[in-house]
């Protein structure tokens, strides 16, 4: 094993490595690249090797969101004969501007092109000139931080391009302004003139409507979840809208929104599923064949990751031209509802040729080659062995943290992959630790083991749980512990590691073939002062064989967690949070002020949740300081960090007995919407499990 010095690898290097990999294996995916001075040709398609071998893949994945957007814009231009009169441009940091731009762009046969707020990129400028663009419509406020800023405007003017900007005070008013620019809404067959209404704070609902909104000239109007905006209502009446498609369930758009629209004498169709995947499927089912002429007949289907909007920012105008709906999936596996729709659309049980194309948006990190290949090889199988939530993990979760599992001691809680259950360590009636599985409200509790289970980790298919368990033996003052695995029903307990080690914190690889864990060599240290050294990250096969170190000894590397896309392992390195690849190389620091109380990946592998610890000076409290525990999420791509929950408490005598002052072990929910974490009192004899909503990163 070769160990590198800790250093940060640029994301572009990883993407270049991926590009080289794709070039070495051109038979499975086609990634489009921009060539300076030349027009990008239509994407070639690649045939799957097995299973659905007559379904082709067209991938649009650039080095970043802007390159991906440009690839899609190039394809729209190619479909228009290589020349474009206009382009609709939005900031790459504003999904709301992108979704409301889709129908306007579709009505003009134009692409939606994303730009950095403060720069007109050379590749974008080159494209605009080659395509002969004479007008750009900017959506959103002028801003160098979030909107399309003056530097971009100056760059466009230098190219001799005329500019029109549509922007208002917020995303809601901007959506109405864009709708007015679009003009009279298009008709949706017998349903008549149709507009689309979506929550201005939930990107997926508006995003999946983009394809048919752009095709049918249906404006996308944004409103708040419980307040129907007057300007939206006035637009609907002024334009004689006969039918509204409500995107999302009643948690996204309250019943009051639907009632107020029907009170205007307008028909309403609500497209809502239990998850964002289901909502996308319902939208695809709703528009299948609705426009006639074979449009949206499901021979062409778009596919993008569900938890990040940027890959498919610009997809709507292209999908509108192709008459293809947009479905959602995860980076590492095609979700159940998406697979079910694809199976019906592609008629997988038939032997007739399909001549179908999947248009995949984003690179391998967005929708992995393995995920698509696994589906095509076994379309009737289950998501490559990974369970996905079929309903929100915490239904009705609002803007503030709530307690789960009832008012019981719950330590080191962990979601099941389908988020139907939570595993945790609690007390038996005799105040002895035991390992339980229960519903999120604490009901239907089942004891899996009558022992303490440290750092439980569900296998990707939800059938097994790995955990650490003390052996009862001590070496030089430290306990010997091993990694065990047990079936989710408590059967087939098996010990995976052995020897005089402190083995803790197991984490499964996405394919469930390997496990990483932290190992402390108890014989190696010399004395008590070295108790917390000589801890390293190791990897083994899922049956416990072939234990191999990933990090050097003589350090303190703990709590490894494998990313869902399989590329990274996050771990503690001396009270800092670091990443490394699965060979122990390419180290990268994520956070310095880290409490070493656990961390968790987002389901799409784009962000990490973790806690920090600090002291706050406060003379009003005895001792003059308080403990500050904060739960953060950090974007791996941008480094942006957002606070999720924070608890600041007195440190000594002013603290009421039983106060929960410590946050530990954050666990990202499988649906990506919430994070559960443990709150302890200072004495450590009480713990509760809470869930907090994930803010937009």
C-alpha positions, 0 to 999 in steps of 0.5 A: 500500500502506498500512502500519499501526503495529505493534499487536496485534489482539484475536482477537475483532475477527477473529471479528467480522469473520468474522461480518460476512462470513458475514452478507454471504454467507448462502447458503453457511454458517449460523453459529449465534449465541446471543441473550440471552433467546431459545432458539436454533432448529435450524440452518438448512441451506445448499445448496452452489452446485455439485457435490453441490448436495443436500448441506446444511451446518449449522455450529456456530461461536461466537466461542470454544470456550465459545460454540461449546459453548453453540451445540451445547448449545442445539441439544440442548435444542431437540431435547429440546423446549426443556427439559432436566433436567440438563447435564454440565459440563466445563472448556474446558481439559480434553479428557479430562473432555469425552470421558469425559462424552459417554456420561453426557450421552448417556444423560441426553439432556443436552449437554456444556457447556464452561465457563471454569475460573474463571467461569460466563459470563452466556450459559451461566447464561442458557441454564441458566435458559431450559432449566429445568436443575435439575441439573449434573454436573461432571466433573473436579477443582475448579480455577480453572486447569484444572478447574471451579472454585469460582466456577463452583460458586457461580454454579450454586448461586446459580441454584438448581441442584443439583450433583454432581461426578465427579472423581478423582486423574487423568484415568484414575481420573476416567474410571472414576468416570464409567463407574460413574455411567453404570451398566451399559454398553449393548449394541452389537448382537450384540457385547453389552455394550460399553465403549471404551478409549482412550489418555488422552494422545491426544484424537482417538481418544477424541473420534471415539468420542464419537458412538457412545459417547453413543448406545449408553451405552458408557463411555469408559475412559482408560488409559496406552499401555503399562500397562493400569490395574487399575481399568479391568480391574476395571470391565470384569469387574464390569460383565460387559463382553463387548466392548471397542472399542480406539481407536487403533493399537499406538503409542497402545495397546500390544499388551499392552493388547489381550492383557490384555483378551482374557485377561479373556475379552472380545472386542476390536475395534481401530479404528486407521488410519495417521493420525487421519483414517483412524482416524475413518473406520474408526470411522465405517465400523464403526458404520454401521448397527450400531444398526439403525433407520437410525441411523448410516446416513451421511445425517448426518455430523459434521466437525471439525478434526483437531488441536484438540479444542475445536471438537468438545468438545460434539459427541458428545451432539448427534451421538448424537441425530442418529446421525451419526459424527464425521470429521476434516479440516484447516482448509483442505482435506478430507483424502483418507480423509475425502473417500473416506468421504464419497464412498462415504457420499453415493454421489457417482456416483448421480443420486438425491437425497441429502438429507444434512447435514454438521454442521460444528463450529467457525468458518471458522478451524477448518474453512474455508468454502473447504475444504467448498465445494471438496469439494462442488464436486468431490468426486472431486477431491483436497483442493483441490490440497493433499496430506495425509499418509496415514501418520505423518510420523515413525513410532514417534517417542517422547518425545525428539528423534531424528535423521533423514536418516542421519548426513549433512550436511543443511541447511534441511530441508523436509517434502513436504506428504504427508510422504513426503520431505524436501528439503534441501541437503547435500554432494556427494562433492566437498564442493560444496553440492547440493539433494536429496530423500530418505526420512526415513532418508536412503534413495532420495536424489535430487539435484534440483540441483547447487547450494545451494538456500536456504529450500526451500518445497514447493508445496501439492500437492507438485509444485514447490519454490521456493527462493532461489539466488545469481546469483554477482553481488555489490552493495556487498558483498552477494550477489544472489540470486533466487527459483526454482522447480523441479519435484520431479523436478528438471525445469523450473527457472524463475527468478521474480525478477530485478534487483539484489536479495537475494531469499530465503525464499519461501513459497507461499499455500495455493492456490499462486497467490502467493508471499511472500518477503524482498527486500533492496534492495542499491543502496539502502543507503549503507554496510556498517553498513546491510547488514541494513536495507532488507529487506522482505516482498514478494508476487508471483504464482506465475509471478513477475509483479506483485511488490508490497511488503507491509512498508515499506523501511528496516527488516529484515523477513525470512523470511515464512511463509504460514499454511496457512489463508491468513489470516496471514503470520509474519515476522521484524521486527528479531529479533522474531516478528510476524504480519500479514494478507495485505495487510500490516496488523493487525500482532501480535507473537508473540515478543520473544526470537527468534533469527531462524533460521526459524519454521513454522506448525502445519498447523491454523494455531493455533500457531507453532514458532520458536527463541530465543537467550540467554546463560547465565552459568556460571562452570564454563566458560571465558568464563563463559557458554554459548549457550542455544538453545531451540525453542518452540511458541506458541499463537496463540489463548492465547499459551501457550508450550511448550518442544519442545527445548533445547540449552545448550552451552559457548561457547568452549574447553570445547566439544568439537570437532564439538558441535552447539550451534545449533538452526535452521529448525524445520519443523512436520510435515504431520501435526502430530505432530512438528517437524523442525529443524537442529542445527549445530556452532559452526563451521558445517561440519556440520549434522544434521536432527532430529525432536522430538514436539510437546507439547500446547499 
